[in-house]
């Protein structure tokens, strides 16, 4: 029975009946204390309502009242009247997203704006450990065409703060296993009545965004059972079959809709970053070097994916990565063939994404994938080279050999792939593909060290040193292990305030690598890096130049030579080397961003802005692949700051600090962002934290314009005096 106008519930005076809500009736009411109209939701016929319904209503009230966010409905009060619970919220004027979708799908720019608002509201809820669990168009209210509010936290569940704490779910008040939610927007684990977390909301957001873009639900079918089956087993039709949608936005949606929660975005913050990237692309469309498959007549290019581990114990991950990386390193020696970087192609480890989609995402014409099985000393490697444009195999083969034949297998794969893509190879090119050999046991330790070296954290670097040392014990003549050990010690000295013992060990290892393999480009690059941290810049330049002569497409040689030149004061030369590094690896964001810094020092501001924006675009693409890439976040934050996007720069920097505040690069870049933003005290605090650990390169900082606002401060001068 509807309440008549003038009826009073506590201090609230009913003005008019509005509609029947999901759990009761909604009225316009007057709050005399605030002198404003509010919405009052009353749970009707409570005497006949099951206990579960009452609990749901109370849960909505508690959850919503804990939230304060511009994209979440504001809750003012809750109480009971004549035994009936009620909830008082702000009064909204507009219509639900469901009502808006009756007019047809929305354009991608508007979809992204609305999706960002949903994601930001959900992120605020997740911070308080509240999962909505019923996000759908009916629960998203448009107060304006481009502004919305999230409604109905009635199905929200407080996530436990520790695994041992029991979860509070609506199932506690009803039959075990009963579905709570709306099936067409429920994550598979929610449909299966399994424990859910924040990632269930991200699945629902994906379903809503899909519907906004296409005009139809990705999973809704004629019956509830068919809908549930679709959620569990079916992949929605690609957008190109229903509507033209930007590729990056389409990938984002399907990433949300992964069946396995572990394959989705892991936090709402990750989704926000991806949406911001899509928004930037929509507002400033560019032809991305890594965003589309190469057209006819363009040079051949390839991405080598990490091989799948098919060994009985599934314990050969390092071998799978290692073989793929060795192939990447070998193929970079082939002139006219572009090879996607490990940091890009390895993001697709274990991914269910179609190989052609991977190729398009990485901007390559071919993809090499494979598998490895090692058992009882026998090695089986299966590979297939796939053309991105038509999806057909250009070449495939299976190798069944002794494990000791791993180098012969790698050499044969590299030669067959290079020939298939580039044509007949010269004798010198075939020789350049060959990798130094060693015994299988030593190689195993070397690959373990290599894998740890790429996981750029202190504990992994410590373990990497141990692995390289063990490989050298087994084969003192294996040059790549000495080069790897030199890199590990150099990184310790450079980034973790390493001792002189690290500098000496790096020097010794790099000398030994060169003596063993004077024709190995990686050995010269490692030696150049060692000499650079010793400030022996002229000698370092000679080693980098030799590395580039041996492998003109070596990214590391160009990139670290460029950094050396900047610290050395040869700014003009650093510009050209950063430019060349950016050409060698078109997906790398570091080269353009640091080139912009060099150009700024030279006073070439227009060129600096152009290079900086290219760096931002590349960083955004990298974060689309890996939202947790702290280097892309921290260096990208600096670039955003220089581009005038200060608020976004601070968000990126905060996320990088949250992910790894023990990383010198993160701390240094966070200080730079704050120095440019005028947050002087925060910048000095971060520099104090960084320099007190012995981190920081004085030569670099003295030339870096990011510190200009601090240079006259006595505290900055005192901090700088600590550095070697």
NUNU-154982 format. One record per residue (C-alpha): residue in three letters; z, y, x. Coordinates in steps of 0.25 Angstrom, whole numbers. Each point is the difference from the previous one (the first is absolute). Layout:
BEGIN
<"ALA" <Z Y X>> ...
This chain:
BEGIN
<"UNK" <0 0 0>> <"UNK" <-4 13 6>> <"UNK" <10 11 2>> <"UNK" <-2 12 -8>> <"UNK" <-2 14 6>> <"UNK" <14 7 2>> <"UNK" <7 -13 3>> <"UNK" <9 1 12>> <"UNK" <3 -10 11>> <"UNK" <11 5 8>> <"UNK" <-4 14 4>> <"UNK" <-15 -2 -3>> <"UNK" <-7 4 -13>> <"UNK" <-12 -8 -5>> <"UNK" <-12 9 -2>> <"UNK" <-11 -10 -4>> <"UNK" <-4 -14 2>> <"UNK" <-11 -2 11>> <"UNK" <-3 -15 1>> <"UNK" <4 -14 2>> <"UNK" <3 -2 15>> <"UNK" <0 -13 7>> <"UNK" <14 -3 -3>> <"UNK" <4 9 -12>> <"UNK" <-4 13 -7>> <"UNK" <-2 13 7>> <"UNK" <4 14 -5>> <"UNK" <-1 14 3>> <"UNK" <14 5 1>> <"UNK" <7 14 3>> <"UNK" <10 1 11>> <"UNK" <8 12 -3>> <"UNK" <7 0 13>> <"UNK" <-13 1 8>> <"UNK" <-7 8 -12>> <"UNK" <-12 -9 1>> <"UNK" <-7 -11 -7>> <"UNK" <1 -14 6>> <"UNK" <-5 -14 -3>> <"UNK" <11 -10 -6>> <"UNK" <-3 -15 1>> <"UNK" <8 -8 -10>> <"UNK" <1 -15 0>> <"UNK" <-1 -3 -14>> <"UNK" <7 -11 -8>> <"UNK" <9 -3 11>> <"UNK" <8 -10 -8>> <"UNK" <-12 -9 -2>> <"UNK" <-5 2 15>> <"UNK" <2 -11 10>> <"UNK" <9 3 11>> <"UNK" <-12 0 10>> <"UNK" <-6 12 -7>> <"UNK" <13 8 1>> <"UNK" <1 -4 15>> <"UNK" <-14 5 2>> <"UNK" <2 13 -7>> <"UNK" <13 2 9>> <"UNK" <-7 -4 12>> <"UNK" <-11 10 -3>> <"UNK" <10 11 -1>> <"UNK" <8 -3 13>> <"UNK" <-13 -2 8>> <"UNK" <-7 13 -5>> <"UNK" <13 8 1>> <"UNK" <1 -3 15>> <"UNK" <-14 5 2>> <"UNK" <-4 15 3>> <"UNK" <-15 2 3>> <"UNK" <-11 8 -6>> <"UNK" <-8 -12 -4>> <"UNK" <12 -7 -7>> <"UNK" <5 3 -14>> <"UNK" <13 8 1>> <"UNK" <12 -7 -7>> <"UNK" <10 10 -4>> <"UNK" <10 -9 -8>> <"UNK" <3 -13 -6>> <"UNK" <10 -4 -11>> <"UNK" <2 -7 -13>> <"UNK" <1 4 -14>> <"UNK" <5 -8 -11>> <"UNK" <-1 -12 9>> <"UNK" <-14 3 4>> <"UNK" <-3 3 14>> <"UNK" <-9 12 3>> <"UNK" <-7 7 12>> <"UNK" <-3 15 2>> <"UNK" <-11 4 8>> <"UNK" <-9 12 3>> <"UNK" <-10 2 -11>> <"UNK" <-15 -2 4>> <"UNK" <-12 6 -6>> <"UNK" <-13 -8 2>> <"UNK" <-5 -14 -1>> <"UNK" <2 -13 7>> <"UNK" <-10 -5 10>> <"UNK" <-4 -11 -9>> <"UNK" <-4 10 -11>> <"UNK" <-8 7 11>> <"UNK" <-7 -12 4>> <"UNK" <-6 -2 -14>> <"UNK" <-9 12 4>> <"UNK" <-6 -9 12>> <"UNK" <3 -1 15>> <"UNK" <4 11 9>> <"UNK" <-7 6 12>> <"UNK" <5 -5 14>> <"UNK" <6 14 4>> <"UNK" <8 0 -13>> <"UNK" <4 -14 2>> <"UNK" <5 2 14>> <"UNK" <8 12 -4>> <"UNK" <7 -7 -12>> <"UNK" <2 -13 9>> <"UNK" <7 8 10>> <"UNK" <10 6 -10>> <"UNK" <3 -14 -5>> <"UNK" <2 -5 14>> <"UNK" <9 11 4>> <"UNK" <8 -2 -12>> <"UNK" <1 -14 2>> <"UNK" <4 2 15>> <"UNK" <11 9 -5>> <"UNK" <5 -11 -9>> <"UNK" <-1 -11 11>> <"UNK" <8 9 10>> <"UNK" <12 -2 -10>> <"UNK" <-4 -15 -1>> <"UNK" <-6 1 -14>> <"UNK" <-12 -8 -3>> <"UNK" <-7 4 -13>> <"UNK" <-7 -13 -3>> <"UNK" <-8 5 -12>> <"UNK" <-9 10 5>> <"UNK" <-12 1 -10>> <"UNK" <-9 11 -6>> <"UNK" <10 1 -12>> <"UNK" <11 3 9>> <"UNK" <-7 12 7>> <"UNK" <0 13 -7>> <"UNK" <-10 11 2>> <"UNK" <7 13 -2>> <"UNK" <-13 6 5>> <"UNK" <-14 -6 3>> <"UNK" <4 -1 15>> <"UNK" <15 -1 0>> <"UNK" <8 -12 -5>> <"UNK" <14 -5 -2>> <"UNK" <5 -15 1>> <"UNK" <8 -5 -12>> <"UNK" <8 -12 -4>> <"UNK" <9 -5 11>> <"UNK" <5 -10 -11>> <"UNK" <-5 -12 8>> <"UNK" <4 6 14>> <"UNK" <8 -10 9>> <"UNK" <10 5 11>> <"UNK" <-5 -7 12>> <"UNK" <12 -6 9>> <"UNK" <3 8 12>> <"UNK" <2 -14 8>> <"UNK" <-6 -13 -3>> <"UNK" <13 -6 -3>> <"UNK" <3 9 -11>> <"UNK" <-4 -6 -14>> <"UNK" <-11 8 -7>> <"UNK" <2 6 -14>> <"UNK" <-12 -4 -8>> <"UNK" <-3 0 -15>> <"UNK" <0 -15 1>> <"UNK" <15 0 1>> <"UNK" <1 4 -14>> <"UNK" <-11 -9 -5>> <"UNK" <-6 -14 2>> <"UNK" <-3 -4 14>> <"UNK" <-14 2 4>> <"UNK" <-4 9 -12>> <"UNK" <-10 10 4>> <"UNK" <4 15 -1>> <"UNK" <-11 10 1>> <"UNK" <-15 2 -4>> <"UNK" <-8 -12 5>> <"UNK" <-13 8 3>> <"UNK" <8 9 10>> <"UNK" <10 -11 6>> <"UNK" <-1 -5 14>> <"UNK" <-2 -15 2>> <"UNK" <14 -2 4>> <"UNK" <5 8 -12>> <"UNK" <-8 -9 -9>> <"UNK" <6 -12 6>> <"UNK" <14 5 -2>> <"UNK" <3 0 14>> <"UNK" <8 11 7>> <"UNK" <-7 13 1>> <"UNK" <1 12 9>> <"UNK" <-7 14 2>> <"UNK" <-13 -7 2>> <"UNK" <-1 -4 -14>> <"UNK" <-1 15 -4>> <"UNK" <-11 2 10>> <"UNK" <-8 -12 -6>> <"UNK" <2 7 -14>> <"UNK" <-5 14 6>> <"UNK" <-13 -8 5>> <"UNK" <-2 -5 -14>> <"UNK" <1 14 -6>> <"UNK" <-9 7 10>> <"UNK" <-10 -11 -2>> <"UNK" <0 3 -15>> <"UNK" <-1 15 2>> <"UNK" <-12 -2 9>> <"UNK" <-7 -11 -8>> <"UNK" <5 3 -14>> <"UNK" <4 -14 -2>> <"UNK" <13 -9 4>> <"UNK" <-3 -9 12>> <"UNK" <8 -12 -6>> <"UNK" <1 2 -15>> <"UNK" <-6 -11 -8>> <"UNK" <-1 -5 -14>> <"UNK" <13 -6 0>> <"UNK" <13 1 8>> <"UNK" <-2 -14 6>> <"UNK" <-14 4 5>> <"UNK" <6 13 5>> <"UNK" <11 -7 8>> <"UNK" <-11 -10 6>> <"UNK" <-8 12 4>> <"UNK" <11 7 7>> <"UNK" <4 -13 8>> <"UNK" <-14 -5 3>> <"UNK" <-11 10 -2>> <"UNK" <-6 12 8>> <"UNK" <-4 12 -8>> <"UNK" <-15 3 1>> <"UNK" <-4 10 11>> <"UNK" <-2 14 -4>> <"UNK" <-14 0 4>> <"UNK" <-2 -9 -12>> <"UNK" <6 9 -10>> <"UNK" <0 14 6>> <"UNK" <-3 8 13>> <"UNK" <13 2 7>> <"UNK" <2 4 15>> <"UNK" <2 -12 9>> <"UNK" <13 4 6>> <"UNK" <6 2 -14>> <"UNK" <-5 -13 -4>> <"UNK" <6 -7 12>> <"UNK" <13 7 -3>> <"UNK" <1 -5 -14>> <"UNK" <-4 -15 4>> <"UNK" <11 1 10>> <"UNK" <10 3 -10>> <"UNK" <-5 -12 -9>> <"UNK" <2 -10 11>> <"UNK" <6 -13 -6>> <"UNK" <10 -2 11>> <"UNK" <10 11 1>> <"UNK" <0 0 15>> <"UNK" <-15 4 0>> <"UNK" <2 12 -8>> <"UNK" <5 14 4>> <"UNK" <14 -3 4>> <"UNK" <6 13 -5>> <"UNK" <-4 12 -9>> <"UNK" <0 9 12>> <"UNK" <-11 -9 6>> <"UNK" <-8 2 -13>> <"UNK" <2 15 0>> <"UNK" <-6 1 14>> <"UNK" <-12 -8 -4>> <"UNK" <-2 8 -13>> <"UNK" <1 13 8>> <"UNK" <-11 -5 10>> <"UNK" <-8 -3 -12>> <"UNK" <2 13 -6>> <"UNK" <-4 7 13>> <"UNK" <-13 -8 1>> <"UNK" <-3 4 -15>> <"UNK" <3 15 3>> <"UNK" <-8 0 13>> <"UNK" <-10 -11 0>> <"UNK" <-5 -4 13>> <"UNK" <-9 -11 5>> <"UNK" <10 -9 8>> <"UNK" <-4 -7 12>> <"UNK" <9 -11 -3>> <"UNK" <-2 1 -15>> <"UNK" <-13 -6 -3>> <"UNK" <-9 -11 5>> <"UNK" <-10 5 10>> <"UNK" <-14 3 -5>> <"UNK" <-14 -6 5>> <"UNK" <-3 5 14>> <"UNK" <15 2 4>> <"UNK" <5 -7 12>> <"UNK" <6 -14 -2>> <"UNK" <15 -1 -2>> <"UNK" <11 -10 -2>> <"UNK" <14 -3 -4>> <"UNK" <7 -12 6>> <"UNK" <11 -4 -10>> <"UNK" <13 -8 5>> <"UNK" <-3 -14 -1>> <"UNK" <7 -9 -10>> <"UNK" <11 -10 6>> <"UNK" <-4 -14 -5>> <"UNK" <9 -7 10>> <"UNK" <10 -10 -6>> <"UNK" <12 8 3>> <"UNK" <-6 13 -3>> <"UNK" <6 5 13>> <"UNK" <-13 5 7>> <"UNK" <0 14 -5>> <"UNK" <-1 6 14>> <"UNK" <-12 -9 3>> <"UNK" <-7 5 -12>> <"UNK" <2 14 3>> <"UNK" <-3 -2 14>> <"UNK" <-13 -6 -1>> <"UNK" <-4 11 -10>> <"UNK" <4 10 10>> <"UNK" <-6 -6 12>> <"UNK" <-13 0 -8>> <"UNK" <2 15 -4>> <"UNK" <2 3 15>> <"UNK" <-12 -8 4>> <"UNK" <-10 6 -10>> <"UNK" <4 14 3>> <"UNK" <-8 -2 13>> <"UNK" <-13 -1 -8>> <"UNK" <-8 12 0>> <"UNK" <-5 5 -14>> <"UNK" <10 -9 -7>> <"UNK" <12 7 -7>> <"UNK" <13 -8 -1>> <"UNK" <11 3 -10>> <"UNK" <13 2 7>> <"UNK" <11 -10 -1>> <"UNK" <9 9 -7>> <"UNK" <-10 1 -11>> <"UNK" <-5 -14 -2>> <"UNK" <13 -6 2>> <"UNK" <5 7 -13>> <"UNK" <-7 -11 -8>> <"UNK" <8 -11 5>> <"UNK" <2 -10 -11>> <"UNK" <-6 9 -10>> <"UNK" <-7 -5 -12>> <"UNK" <-10 11 0>> <"UNK" <-15 -4 0>> <"UNK" <-6 0 14>> <"UNK" <-11 9 -5>> <"UNK" <10 10 -5>> <"UNK" <7 -1 14>> <"UNK" <-13 4 7>> <"UNK" <-3 11 -9>> <"UNK" <15 6 2>> <"UNK" <-2 -1 15>> <"UNK" <-14 5 0>> <"UNK" <-6 -12 8>> <"UNK" <-13 -8 -3>> <"UNK" <7 -13 3>> <"UNK" <13 -7 0>> <"UNK" <5 -12 8>> <"UNK" <11 -9 -5>> <"UNK" <5 -13 4>> <"UNK" <11 -10 1>> <"UNK" <8 -7 11>> <"UNK" <6 -14 0>> <"UNK" <8 -5 12>> <"UNK" <6 -13 0>> <"UNK" <3 -11 11>> <"UNK" <-8 8 10>> <"UNK" <-13 1 -8>> <"UNK" <-5 13 -5>> <"UNK" <-9 2 -12>> <"UNK" <-6 14 -2>> <"UNK" <-8 3 -12>> <"UNK" <-8 13 -1>> <"UNK" <-10 7 -9>> <"UNK" <-7 13 1>> <"UNK" <-3 7 -13>> <"UNK" <-10 11 -3>> <"UNK" <7 11 -8>> <"UNK" <-12 4 -8>> <"UNK" <-3 -13 -6>> <"UNK" <12 -9 2>> <"UNK" <-8 -11 7>> <"UNK" <4 -7 13>> <"UNK" <-8 4 12>> <"UNK" <6 -11 8>> <"UNK" <11 -10 -1>> <"UNK" <5 -11 9>> <"UNK" <12 -9 2>> <"UNK" <5 -3 14>> <"UNK" <8 -13 3>> <"UNK" <5 0 14>> <"UNK" <12 -2 9>> <"UNK" <9 12 0>> <"UNK" <-3 3 14>> <"UNK" <-14 3 -4>> <"UNK" <5 13 -8>> <"UNK" <-7 9 10>> <"UNK" <-14 -7 -1>> <"UNK" <2 1 -16>> <"UNK" <3 15 1>> <"UNK" <-12 2 9>> <"UNK" <-10 -7 -8>> <"UNK" <5 6 -13>> <"UNK" <-1 14 6>> <"UNK" <-14 -3 5>> <"UNK" <-5 -5 -13>> <"UNK" <5 11 -8>> <"UNK" <-5 11 10>> <"UNK" <-14 -7 0>> <"UNK" <0 -1 -15>> <"UNK" <3 15 -2>> <"UNK" <-6 7 12>> <"UNK" <-11 -10 4>> <"UNK" <-3 -6 14>> <"UNK" <11 3 10>> <"UNK" <-2 3 15>> <"UNK" <6 -8 11>> <"UNK" <10 11 3>> <"UNK" <4 1 -15>> <"UNK" <2 -15 -1>> <"UNK" <9 1 13>> <"UNK" <7 12 -6>> <"UNK" <4 -9 -12>> <"UNK" <8 -10 8>> <"UNK" <15 1 0>> <"UNK" <9 -4 12>> <"UNK" <4 -14 -1>> <"UNK" <14 -7 2>> <"UNK" <7 -13 -4>> <"UNK" <3 -1 -15>> <"UNK" <15 1 2>> <"UNK" <-1 13 7>> <"UNK" <-10 5 -10>> <"UNK" <9 -3 -11>> <"UNK" <11 8 6>> <"UNK" <-10 12 3>> <"UNK" <-4 0 -15>> <"UNK" <14 0 -4>> <"UNK" <3 12 9>> <"UNK" <-13 7 -5>> <"UNK" <4 -2 -15>> <"UNK" <14 6 3>> <"UNK" <-6 12 8>> <"UNK" <-7 4 -13>> <"UNK" <13 0 -8>> <"UNK" <4 13 6>> <"UNK" <15 -1 0>> <"UNK" <10 0 11>> <"UNK" <5 -15 -3>> <"UNK" <-15 -5 -1>> <"UNK" <-3 7 13>> <"UNK" <12 -7 7>> <"UNK" <-5 -13 -5>> <"UNK" <-14 3 4>> <"UNK" <4 2 15>> <"UNK" <7 -13 0>> <"UNK" <-13 -7 -6>> <"UNK" <-9 6 11>> <"UNK" <10 -3 11>> <"UNK" <0 -15 -5>> <"UNK" <-15 0 0>> <"UNK" <0 5 14>> <"UNK" <10 -11 4>> <"UNK" <-10 -10 -5>> <"UNK" <-12 6 6>> <"UNK" <3 12 10>> <"UNK" <-15 2 1>> <"UNK" <-3 4 -14>> <"UNK" <-3 14 0>> <"UNK" <1 4 -15>> <"UNK" <14 -5 0>> <"UNK" <3 10 12>> <"UNK" <-7 11 -8>> <"UNK" <8 -3 -12>> <"UNK" <13 0 8>> <"UNK" <-4 14 6>> <"UNK" <-3 5 -14>> <"UNK" <14 -5 -6>> <"UNK" <7 7 12>> <"UNK" <-8 13 -1>> <"UNK" <3 1 -15>> <"UNK" <15 -2 3>> <"UNK" <0 11 10>> <"UNK" <-9 9 -9>> <"UNK" <7 -2 -14>> <"UNK" <14 -5 2>> <"UNK" <5 7 12>> <"UNK" <-3 -11 9>> <"UNK" <7 0 14>> <"UNK" <-7 1 14>> <"UNK" <1 -15 0>> <"UNK" <-10 0 -12>> <"UNK" <-9 9 8>> <"UNK" <0 -8 12>> <"UNK" <-2 -13 -7>> <"UNK" <-12 6 -8>> <"UNK" <-6 5 14>> <"UNK" <1 -14 6>> <"UNK" <-6 -7 -12>> <"UNK" <-11 9 -1>> <"UNK" <-3 -1 15>> <"UNK" <0 -15 -1>> <"UNK" <-9 0 -12>> <"UNK" <-11 8 7>> <"UNK" <1 -9 13>> <"UNK" <-2 -12 -9>> <"UNK" <-11 5 -9>> <"UNK" <-7 13 6>> <"UNK" <-11 -1 -10>> <"UNK" <9 0 -12>> <"UNK" <0 13 -8>> <"UNK" <14 -3 -6>> <"UNK" <6 -1 14>> <"UNK" <-6 14 4>> <"UNK" <5 6 -13>> <"UNK" <14 -6 1>> <"UNK" <0 6 15>> <"UNK" <-4 13 -5>> <"UNK" <11 1 -10>> <"UNK" <10 -4 10>> <"UNK" <-5 11 10>> <"UNK" <0 10 -12>> <"UNK" <15 -2 -3>> <"UNK" <3 2 15>> <"UNK" <-8 13 -1>> <"UNK" <-10 -5 10>> <"UNK" <-11 6 -8>> <"UNK" <-11 0 9>> <"UNK" <1 -14 4>> <"UNK" <2 -4 -15>> <"UNK" <-13 7 -3>> <"UNK" <-7 -8 10>> <"UNK" <5 -13 -7>> <"UNK" <-3 4 -14>> <"UNK" <-14 4 5>> <"UNK" <-2 -14 6>> <"UNK" <5 -6 -13>> <"UNK" <-11 8 -8>> <"UNK" <-11 -4 10>> <"UNK" <4 -15 -2>> <"UNK" <1 2 -15>> <"UNK" <-6 13 -6>> <"UNK" <5 -4 -13>> <"UNK" <15 -1 4>> <"UNK" <8 8 -10>> <"UNK" <13 -1 8>> <"UNK" <-7 5 13>> <"UNK" <-5 12 -7>> <"UNK" <12 3 -8>> <"UNK" <11 -1 11>> <"UNK" <-9 7 10>> <"UNK" <-1 11 -11>> <"UNK" <15 1 -1>> <"UNK" <1 0 15>> <"UNK" <-9 12 1>> <"UNK" <8 8 -10>> <"UNK" <13 -3 7>> <"UNK" <-7 3 13>> <"UNK" <-5 14 -5>> <"UNK" <-15 -4 -1>> <"UNK" <-1 4 -15>> <"UNK" <-15 1 0>> <"UNK" <-2 -14 5>> <"UNK" <10 -5 -9>> <"UNK" <-8 5 -12>> <"UNK" <-12 -8 4>> <"UNK" <8 -12 3>> <"UNK" <7 0 -14>> <"UNK" <-14 3 -6>> <"UNK" <-6 -13 7>> <"UNK" <12 -8 -4>> <"UNK" <-2 4 -14>> <"UNK" <-15 -4 1>> <"UNK" <4 -13 6>> <"UNK" <9 -3 -11>> <"UNK" <-4 7 -13>> <"UNK" <12 -4 -8>> <"UNK" <10 5 10>> <"UNK" <8 12 -4>> <"UNK" <7 3 13>> <"UNK" <-12 5 7>> <"UNK" <-4 11 -10>> <"UNK" <14 5 -2>> <"UNK" <3 1 15>> <"UNK" <-14 6 3>> <"UNK" <4 11 -11>> <"UNK" <13 3 8>> <"UNK" <-9 1 13>> <"UNK" <-10 9 -7>> <"UNK" <12 9 -5>> <"UNK" <5 2 14>> <"UNK" <-14 4 4>> <"UNK" <0 10 -11>> <"UNK" <-12 -7 -7>> <"UNK" <7 1 -14>> <"UNK" <-12 -3 -9>> <"UNK" <-3 -13 8>> <"UNK" <15 -4 0>> <"UNK" <1 1 -15>> <"UNK" <-13 -8 -2>> <"UNK" <5 -11 9>> <"UNK" <14 1 -6>> <"UNK" <-5 -3 -14>> <"UNK" <-9 -12 5>> <"UNK" <13 -5 6>> <"UNK" <7 2 -14>> <"UNK" <-11 -8 -7>> <"UNK" <1 -11 10>> <"UNK" <15 -1 -1>> <"UNK" <-1 0 -15>> <"UNK" <-9 -12 1>> <"UNK" <9 -7 10>> <"UNK" <12 2 -10>> <"UNK" <-8 -5 -11>> <"UNK" <-1 -13 8>> <"UNK" <14 0 5>> <"UNK" <10 10 -7>> <"UNK" <10 -3 10>> <"UNK" <-7 4 13>> <"UNK" <10 9 6>> <"UNK" <-9 6 10>> <"UNK" <-11 4 -10>> <"UNK" <12 6 -8>> <"UNK" <6 8 11>> <"UNK" <-12 5 7>> <"UNK" <-7 2 -13>> <"UNK" <11 9 -5>> <"UNK" <-2 9 12>> <"UNK" <-15 1 -4>> <"UNK" <4 3 -14>> <"UNK" <9 11 4>> <"UNK" <-11 6 9>> <"UNK" <-9 -1 -13>> <"UNK" <10 8 -8>> <"UNK" <5 -12 -8>> <"UNK" <14 2 3>> <"UNK" <7 -7 -11>> <"UNK" <-9 -12 2>> <"UNK" <3 0 15>> <"UNK" <15 0 -2>> <"UNK" <-1 -12 -10>> <"UNK" <-9 -8 10>> <"UNK" <10 4 11>> <"UNK" <12 -4 -8>> <"UNK" <-6 -14 -4>> <"UNK" <-3 -2 15>> <"UNK" <15 3 4>> <"UNK" <4 -9 -11>> <"UNK" <-8 -12 5>> <"UNK" <3 2 15>> <"UNK" <10 11 4>> <"UNK" <1 -7 14>> <"UNK" <-14 3 4>> <"UNK" <-2 11 10>> <"UNK" <-14 4 -6>> <"UNK" <6 1 -14>> <"UNK" <11 9 4>> <"UNK" <-8 9 9>> <"UNK" <-11 1 -11>> <"UNK" <11 3 -10>> <"UNK" <5 11 9>> <"UNK" <-14 6 1>> <"UNK" <-2 0 -15>> <"UNK" <13 7 -2>> <"UNK" <-2 10 11>> <"UNK" <-13 4 -6>> <"UNK" <6 1 -14>> <"UNK" <11 9 5>> <"UNK" <11 -10 -1>> <"UNK" <5 4 14>> <"UNK" <14 -7 -1>> <"UNK" <-5 -13 -5>> <"UNK" <-11 0 11>> <"UNK" <10 3 11>> <"UNK" <10 -11 -6>> <"UNK" <-12 -10 1>> <"UNK" <-3 4 14>> <"UNK" <14 -1 4>> <"UNK" <1 -14 -6>> <"UNK" <-13 -4 7>> <"UNK" <2 7 14>> <"UNK" <14 -5 1>> <"UNK" <-6 -15 1>> <"UNK" <-8 4 12>> <"UNK" <-13 1 -9>> <"UNK" <-11 11 1>> <"UNK" <-11 4 10>> <"UNK" <3 14 5>> <"UNK" <-15 2 5>> <"UNK" <-4 -3 -14>> <"UNK" <10 8 -7>> <"UNK" <-2 12 9>> <"UNK" <-15 1 -5>> <"UNK" <2 -5 -15>> <"UNK" <-2 12 -9>> <"UNK" <9 -7 -11>> <"UNK" <12 5 8>> <"UNK" <-4 15 1>> <"UNK" <10 5 -10>> <"UNK" <12 -6 8>> <"UNK" <-4 4 14>> <"UNK" <9 13 0>> <"UNK" <12 -8 -5>> <"UNK" <10 -2 11>> <"UNK" <4 -14 -6>> <"UNK" <-15 -4 1>> <"UNK" <-1 4 14>> <"UNK" <13 -8 3>> <"UNK" <-5 -12 -7>> <"UNK" <-14 1 8>> <"UNK" <8 1 13>> <"UNK" <5 -14 -2>> <"UNK" <-13 -6 0>> <"UNK" <-6 -7 13>> 
